[in-house]
Amino acid sequence: MSDLEKPSDPQVNTLGATQMLDQKDLRENKDVVLLDIDAARLDGYDLSSIKVAPDGHTVLVPQPTDDPNDPLNWSWRKKHVILLVVSLSSFLADYSGTAAVPCIVLQGKEWKMNPERVNFSTSLSVALMGLFGLLWITFVSFWGRAPVMFWSILTGAFFTLGCALATNFNTYYAMRALMGASLTAYQAVGLCVIKDMFFYHEHARKIGIWIASFVLSPYLGPMLGNFIIAGTGDWRAVFWLIFGTCALDIILIILFVDESWYNRTLALDEQPPRGNRLLRVVGIWQILHHKNNFLSVYASFQRLIVIIFNPLMLLVFFYYMATVMWAVGINLTSSVLLETPRRAGGYGFTARGIGFLYFTPLVAVILGELFGHFVNDFLAHTYIRRHSGMFKPEARLWMSYLASVFMIPGLVLLGQALGKHWHWGVIVIGWGLYAFGVILSSVAITTYALDKFPKKPAEVAGILNFARAAGGFSLGYFQQPWGKRNGFDVSFGVQAAIVGAALGVLGIAQVFGGRGSKKVG
């Protein structure tokens, strides 16, 4: 273990018990947290020195330092402005990738190619999002959070410009791939900034905002793309919109973002001087103060490999991939699925009609975020009251079981509608149910994984992003042929069954993680 990974304070913030544990249990259960000082009944423990939230009883985890430069001590305004910029940076990856999906028909005509073949560029882009998401993890560990955000969005903007100016498929194919590889950074590692700035009891709500940004993006992207194509008949106009959004994000980064990494292993008088904020944004400050403040390149890769092969993280990976990959697959093939002419057995939607259909998952995700925003806290507070002020990460997972109640019937309805050519209203209901469940499950499993691996937030986010991208990438190649060969009612029915089977994986993680707390932290 490197010095940067060692605990920094007496662990009142990470030691705890679920009910009335003896001192041995209190020492060993590293991921059980004392969160409510009023409800705690810990005989022999002096709790008077613990820092609490303004409500007077919620324990601040981790305990903040007295340094005003500590991100935990930043103002509410600064934290939430940065959270919004992080969310926009995360939003850009899937937004840019899926906004291009409605372009494939016009591109196919221009380059005299089958639209399904043009769509392979999207699948490659998604694959590189997952792979480069893992690479960006190491950069935030040895270089810092702010420079990764700035440079990834800046390079992504230039590759987007390349897509808009491309005159042949090969150039476009390369630019799309590099655009995805660049813009995926904060979709993969944005979680570490949330962990840096917000306390444990705030995580679920802030993670919900961050995840909603990139769960919404693959629906908002094709909706806007379809509207633009319907109005202009020009696929390049879609990429000019993406380029403009990237430019806006760069401006916001320059104006508001700051480096959120704070090394809690250093004493206050050992903290490096902060200096000019813009030097921290572009990464010069991090280079000047790298020694004893950031991990080495080798250590960054080493701890990524260690967590990738952690048994609990593997279970979380497979559960998440099995439940959310279908959302990526639906988006990658939506134009082909819905624009097929009626005479060929499809729905014959126009680009504008498909654009309006995308309001369905957009509304569903927003409703799911609002629902989870309050219900996640309700479940946590209920657990805390019943367990003497203590909280255990496994309590997060009950929301994932609830999410399956929406995801499974949603996929079944969607498949039946497409396979039997039911009214498009059934597509709306099925798609909405599934999208509602996806946001609930995504927030729950991400927060749980962060709770279990609190020292590795970037690795957690990157691995989950890879799970989603890897599943979606593969589905982009066989979703359409599978449905044509066996019927979409069958293919989506199998997808629903896989989501149901994934609950077994989740149950194993819940039991294994609960019993193995001292081994996986």
Secondary structure by P-SEA (a helix, b strand, c coil): ccccccccccccccccccccccaaaaaccccccccccccccccccccccccccccccccccccccccccccccccaaaaaaaaaaaaaaaaaaaaaaaaaccaaaaaaaaacccccccaaaaaaaaaaaaaaaaaaaaaaaccccaaaaaaaaaaaaaaaaaaaacccaaaaaaaaaaaaaacccccccaaaaaaacccccccaaaaaaaaaaaaaaaaaaaaaaaaaaaccccaaaaaaaaaaaaaaaaaaaaccccccccccccccccccccccaaaaaacaaaaaacccccccaaaaaaaaaaaaacaaaaaaaaaaaaccaaaaaaaaccccccccccccccccccaaaaaaaaaaaaaaaaaaaaaaccaaaaaaaaaaaaccccccccccaaaaaaaaacaaaaaaaaaaaaaacccaaaaaaaaaaaaaaaaaaaaaaaaaaaaaccccaaaaaaaaaaaaaaaaaaaaacaaaaaaaccaaaaaaaaaaaaaaaaaaaaaaaaaaaacccccc
